[in-house]
């Protein structure tokens, strides 16, 4: 068998990777989880899924996070004799280098020659023609556990395409760095979009494999169809694991602090304020030229932010790069205080929320914006979330694969 020829080689990659715990921080100021054994993502469980790929024509839904140790999954599978016909790439592209929201064209991978079909360009969903020559799709992308992070939307559309065309999907699961809590408003149906595909809270506390089972189980695919789904679980993971991503999941989430702050700070994308795109502290600073304060930064064109908001303007605000990562993790909630404080500090409150309804799409409702304008406290806003969160928590239990 093809996989048996290389199983020893590939398992050695995993062994080497295990010796460098995936809990190690990308930066010295993060605090890794103390565990007897490191977390092993689903892609590392080669013996569990290589037999499923043998002698099949495979499509890969992957990006730069799809690795076994330091080796890309595509390279590992090609070395094992697996026949990869196509690569499907999400937002930010196959190599994770494109700006947020940037249109991505189809291409060929220069390293392997495999055709790359963009799912963040002319289309978001694989076509019948894309899938026709394939026997099975493999999905392996690192999520960060926030509803508006678009990889779960890509997952939904890939599942739908597989169901429509009777193709099985194999999801190689990965830990969720924000998988230890649920919080935020539930998305309302009127605000369904690519940054809010499902009626879940902003932070849903599930791995992408668990989330895939929920998409199937709740009948969220078009016309209630279901996808033939297999999930390869992580090892040594539970929902209280503080997991540092070994590879940045997108250009503007450079470290664990930014990933943990992302569910709180992404709301500012629907306001005139900058959260550090165009700096080296993305999602770790907040500011605007009209605010006062000793801390300042100037967004500039750079990798991952070709035309950042407030480019070239001196922004005044706050620096969150000194926040202790463990303290953010242990808080287990969206930090609304940032949003409420900056709304109060902003002089022209009529222009605090962008006119394109982007804030409401991120929130999944108009209610959060209305509550902020009405001057409701953090406690009052949180209390309004509780019925939805209690209902979601009960639903979520059915799909959990980890303690």
N, C-alpha and C positions, 0 to 999 in steps of 0.2 A: 504494500500500500504506500501511496505517496507520503501520507502523513507520518508513517512509521520510519521512513528514511531520515526524517529530520526532527523527530520528536525529541531525541536526546539533545540535539543542538539547541532547539527552541527552549526546552526546559532549563537548559543551562543559562539562557538569557534571563529567565525568570529568577533563577537562583541568584545570579549576580545582582539583579535588580532588588531582590529581597534584602540583600546585604546592605543596600543603601535605602533605608526605610523611606517609603513615600511620605512619611510624616515629616521628613526633614524640611526646614523652611527654605524658601527661596531667598529670604533676607534674614539677617541675624536677629532682627527685632521681633520675629514671630516665635510662638511657643508651640512646639510639636506635642502631640498627644503621647503620653507614656503608655506604651503597650508592649506586651511580651512579644507579639508578632506584628509585623507591618501589614497594613491593608493590602490585599491583592485584588485589583479590578478584575472584571469578568474576562477581559482579553487575555489575562495571564493563565486562565484555566484551559490550557491547550488540549489536554487529554479529553476534556468534556465536550469540545465542539469541533475539533479537526475532523473526526469521523463524519460529522454532518456535512462537511464541505467537500469531501473527497469525490472526485469525478463529476462535479457539478460546475456549471457556469455561474460565477458569482458576481454580484454587484455590491460595491462597498459604499456606505454612507458614512464618511469619515472626514476628519480634518487633522490639524497638527497635534491634537491631544490624543489621537488614536495610536497609542504606543504600547509595546511590551518592554518595560524598562526604558532604554534609550533608542530602541529600534522601532520604526514605524510598523504598524500592523500590516499594511500592504506589503512591505518588504519581507516581513516574517512569513506571511502566507505564500508569497511568490517563491521564496526559498524552499518552502515545504512542498512545492509542486501544485499548489492550489491555483486553479485557472480563474483569474480575475479579469472579467470582460469590461467592466465600467466602474468609474468612481463618480459618486454623486456628492457635490460639495454644498454646504450650508452657507449662511451669512458669514462673511469674513473670508470665505474661500477655503480651498483644500489645504493650503499652507498657513491659513489664519492671518494673512497680511493685509486684507482689505479693510477700509474704514467701515464703521457702523453704517448700515444702510446703503453702502456702495453697490451699484449694479455690477454683477459679475458675469462675464461671458463664458461660454463653453470653451474648452481648450483640450490639449493633450498634456499629460504629465511629462515634463522633459526627462525625468529620471527613469521612467518605466515605459513611456509611450502609450500608456492606457488612456483612453478618452475620458475626459472629465466633463460631466454634465452639471451645470450650475442649477441649484435650486434656490438661487437668490438673484435671478436676472430676469430673463423673459418669462420664466415660470417658477412656481414654488413647489410643484408636484411632478413626480416622474410621469411621463406619458406612457400610453400603451405600447408605443413603438420603442421607448426606452427599455421597457421591461420584457418585451417579447422574447429576446434571445437568452434571457436569464432563467436560472432554475431557483435561485435563492438570493435574498438581500441580507447583508450584514450591516447593522447599525452600531457604531461605536464612537460616540461623541461625549465629551465631558460637559455636563450641565452644571449650573450654579444654583439652581433651586428657586429662581424667581420667575413669576408668571410671564413677565414681559421680556425675558431672555428667550430669543426666538428658536433655540434648538428644539424645544418641546413642540413648537408649531411645525417645524420640519418633520419631527417624528410623527406627528398626527397625519400629515399629508403623505408621508411615505407609507404608513400603515394603511391609509385609505387606498393608495395606488396598488399596494400589494393585495388588498382584499378585492378590489375591482378586477384585478387581473389574475387572481388565484395563484399568487406567488407567496411562499412562506417568508417570514422575517425572523432573523436571529438578532436579538439585542444582547450585546456584551455590556453588562451593567458596570457602572462606575459610582463611587461614593458621591454623595451630595454634601458639599461643604456647608450648606445652610439646611441640612436635613434634620436638624435637631429641634425644630419648632415649627409651628404654623402661626401665621399672623396676617392681618390686613383685611381689607374689604373683599367680599366675594364679587367676581366679575358678573355684571348684569348682561342679559342677552343683547340689549341695545348697543353694547360696547364690545361685541365680539370683533376681533381683528387679529392680525398676525402677531400682535404683542399681547393678545388675550384671547386665545382660542377656546378656553374652557371655563366653566363656572367654578373656579377654585380661588382660594385666597392668594394674595400676592406671594406669600411664602407658604409652600404646600408641604414641605417636610417629607419628600419622597425621592428615592433615586429614580433615574430615568427608566430603569427596568420596571420598577413598581408603577411608575406613571403610565408606562405602556399598557400594563395590565388593567389599570383604571380606565384608560381610553376605550379598551375593548369591553370591559365589564359594565361600564356605564352607558354603552351604546352611543358614544359621541361621534363615531365615524358617520359619514353621510348615509342616510336611510337606515341607520342602526346596524350596518354590516359589521362583521368582525374579521380581524386579520388572524391568519394562522401564525401564532407567535410563540417563540421560544426565548426564554431569558436565561442567560448564563450568569449566575450570581457572583458577587464579590465574596472573598473570604476575609475573615477577621475584622468584619465591619459591623457596627450597629449604629443606631441613629443618634447616639451621643458621642460618636467619634469626632474629634477635631481633626479634620483632614486638610492638609496643605496640598494644593494642586501642584504636581511636579512641572507642569507646562501651563503657561498662561492660556486661559480658555478663549480669549479674544484680546486684541491689541490694547484695550483700555481697562483691562483688569489685570494689572501686573503682579499682584501679590495677594496674600491671604487677607490682609486688612481691607483692600479694595473690594474683594469678593464678599466679605462679611458686611461691609457698609453699603454695598450695591443696592440691596432691597430698600434701604432707607433713602439713599441719595438719588436714585434714578428718577424720582418724582420731579427733581429740579430740571430734568430734561424738558419738562413742559412749562418752564418758566424762563425769564431772561437771564437767570443766573448761570454761571459756569461751575461745573463740578470737576474742573481740572483737565478736560480734554485739551490737548495741545501743551501739556506739561508732563513732567515725569511722575506726577502724583495724582493720576486720574482716580476719580471717586474717593479722594482723600482730602480735598480742599473744596471750599465753597466761597464764591465771591462775585462781585459786580462792581463796575466803575463808580456807581452812584452811592455805594455804601462807604461807611467810615470804619477805620480800624488800622492797627499797626501792621498786621499781616497783609502782604500783597503778592500777587503773581500775575504773569502776563502770558496768556495762551499764544502759542506760535504754531505755525504749520510744521508737522512732524509725522513720523511713521504712525499710522493709525488715526491721524487727525489732520488731513490735508487742509481743511478749512474749518478750524474749530470755532465755536461760538466765542464772540468777543476777541477775535484774533488781533493781537497787537495792542490791546487795551489793558491798562493796569487795573486789575481787579482787587478790591479790598474785601476781606472776609475773615474766615477762620481756617486754621491748619489742623487737620485731624491726623497727621502722620505720626503724632506722638501718642495716639490712643493705644492702650495695651490691647493686643489682639485677644488674649484670653478674656478680658473684661467684655469685649464686644460679643464674643461667642457665648459667654455665660449669661448675657442680658436676655437672650432668647426673645427678642421682639424688634419690630421696626421702630426706629428711633424718630418718632414724630416731632420731637422737640426742635430738631434742626429746621424743619419746614415751618413750624409755627413761629419760631423765633425770627427767621428771615422774612416771613410775611409781615410781621410787626415792624421790622427794621426798614423795610422797603418803602420809600416815600410815596411813590406813585402806585398805590395798591390796585388801581384799575388796570394796570398793565402787568401785574405780577404773574397772572396766568396767561399763557400764549393764546391767541385768538383761534388757533387751528384745532382746538379741543384735544390736543395731544396729552395734556395733563389728565383729562377725563378718560382717555383711552388707556393710559398707564394705570390709573386707579381702578378702571373697570366700572366706573360709576361717576355720576355728577355729585354725589353726596359728599365726598371728602372735600372737594373744592368749596361747596356750599357751607360746610361746617367750619372750614377755616375762615371764610369771609364773615361768617356769623360770630366769630370769636369764641367758638367752643373750645374747651380745654382738652388736653390730651386724654384725660380720664374719660371725659364725655364721649369723645370720638371713639376711644377703645371700647367703651361700653356698647356702642352701636354695632360693633363688629361681632360681639360675642355670640348672638344666636346663630349667625352664619358659620362661625368657627366651630361651634359645638356640633352642628349638623355635619359639617365637613369632616371633623375628627372621627365621627362614627363611620362615615362612608369610607374614609381613608384606611381604617383598620382592616377592611376586607382584603386589601391589596398589598399590605406590608410583607416584605420578604425577609426583613431583619428585625431584631428586637428593638 
